[in-house]
Amino acid sequence: MDMQRVVRILRAYWKTIVVLAVVGGLAGFGWSALQPRVYTADATGYVASTSSDGSTGASLAGNSLALSKVKSFIDMGYWRAVAETARNELGLTDSPESLVQRIRVSNPVDTVNIRVEADAPTPEQARDLAQAWLLGMTEQVKQLESAGQAEGAVRLVAGDSARLPTAPSSPNVRLNVSIGFIAGGVVGVVFALVRRAFDRRVRSANDISGAVDSSVVGVLPVDKELAAGRAVFSFDDIRDGRGSFAHKEAMRELRTNLQYVDVDHPARVMVITSPLPGDGKSTTAANLAVSIAATGQSVILIDADLRRPVLGATFGFSDDVGLSDVLAGRARIDQVAHQVDEHGRLFVVAAGRTPPNPSEMVGSQRMQQLARSLADDLVVIIDSPPTLAVADAAVIASWADGAVLVVTAGRTTDDMLVRAVGNIAKTRGRLLGVVLNRAPLRGADSGYYGSRYGGYYGYGAPSTSEASGPWWRRLSLAKPGGRAPRGEPAPGPRRRSSDVPPSNVSGLRTLSQRGKPSSVSGDSVGEHASSASGAPGVGGEASIARRRPPA
């Protein structure tokens, strides 16, 4: 694992690391609060030679004698006799053994001093015990060195009285909090590295390239307008105020990459699919079609998800009549194709009524002939069901020019991605590339799109009304009507012709809103199959091309 990846992982989990570090610091503080307070006082004595005539040689000899004796006096400090003397001096009821456990006797380096440190629950008890212990050692040294004589060769002289400690020596709150903070941070770092090592969800283009032998043709960032439902954006006006600047630019990049996948044999029939429902394939297909139409090319978007269609409701017209009626011979393609832009370049075909055999219908020769005939004049984009749920997408990919697989950052796992690519490959389908959807704009897993790019060009900066005001107002603006769970919302009831068009198609108009164009003769594009005169289902693509204005 290289250092750059480690840094990205730590950036992604920095909140967890900080929380665990704070928890560790609080645990150290709590542990310190539960420990009894211990105070430490020290007293110092001096080992001196008693025989000296004042000469320099005698002084050196006495100093050498004191240095040789001081090491023995340190061990004497733990004698039971010294403990008994201190116990009687202070009138304590503790046993001599317990008192010895509270005493530490040491000799500072290159000195003839003896230091006695005593621990006690209160500052006064610690001071008194240290002083009494040093006096006990003085008595023991006097008795041993004199050995019945008037005065010994060396003696232990007690220094100043022990000082009263002002703060407890234990527990060390700062040390314990620091240790807890560091330990919590280390646990957080280990947790982040282990979790990411065993995390099989794809989060970046590198994860996709490492899992499958396919290129990433697009990275679509998170867009707040797509959080609570589907939305179709206009790509004609960059200042229309709908859709983030980052998402629109990413969609344009996806459009460009698909055009240059194979410049000698450009894909005219593309199927859009995903591993599982909720990955945003339908929204991606719709906005990709709109973005291609914005370049002046004619596009037809076909909803081939005959089980759970959503494109009709997304663009604001009925799902009652559509592809299934064309394939069944009940309508022509020009009778069910809705012109949804003002320039006559974008047509949308709903799924129609759900047939008993969706897989067989989308894989039929009639479906292939319909797509190929439409591809002569238009770019055909087919929205298909998820490839891991049903076999429809793999069947369509077997005869289409290519397939685009949409996966969700932080949701799709690498085994889902491998299985989805494998399902397409089993039918000899051509995978044009993978699209990483809902890539975060912030954090370690974010791409190179962000609000700073929109702010630089003046398109992505939030409006004044949204950026200002109290925090609860900004929160209500960010979550209109409540935030839906992550993932594409499940399709609701099929849309009827009498329903009010949704607000997400402002800037795009259906044929019923436009009215019947004076330049168009014959049946209108949005006419129901009940008004058809029994014409063959695939014979209307020429009239769609005729309604397209010259480039």
Secondary structure, DSSP 8 states (H G I E B T S, - for coil): --HHHHHHHHHHTHHHHHHHHHHHHHHHHHHHHHS--BEEEEEEEEEEES---S-HHHHHHHHHHHHHHHHHHHHHTT-HHHHHHHHHHHT--S-HHHHHTTEEEE--TTSSEEEEEEEESSHHHHHHHHHHHHHHHHHHHHHHHHTTSSS-SEEEEE-S-----SS-SBS-HHHHHHHHHHHHHHHHHHHHHHHHHH--B--SHHHHHHHSS--EEEEEE--GGGTSS-----SS-TTSS-S-HHHHHHHHHHHHHHHTS-SSS--SEEEEE-SSTTS-HHHHHHHHHHHHHHTT--EEEEE---SS--HHHHHTS-SSSSHHHHHTTSS-HHHHEEE-SSSS-EEEE---S--S-HHHHHTSHHHHHHHHHHHTTSEEEEE---TTT-SHHHHHHHHSSEEEEEEETTTSBHHHHHHHHHHHHHTT--EEEEEEEEE-SSSTT--S--HHHHHHHTSSS--HHHHSS-HHHHHHHHSTT----SS-----S---TTS---GGGTT---HHHH---TT--SS-TT--GGG--S--TTS-HHHHHHHS---
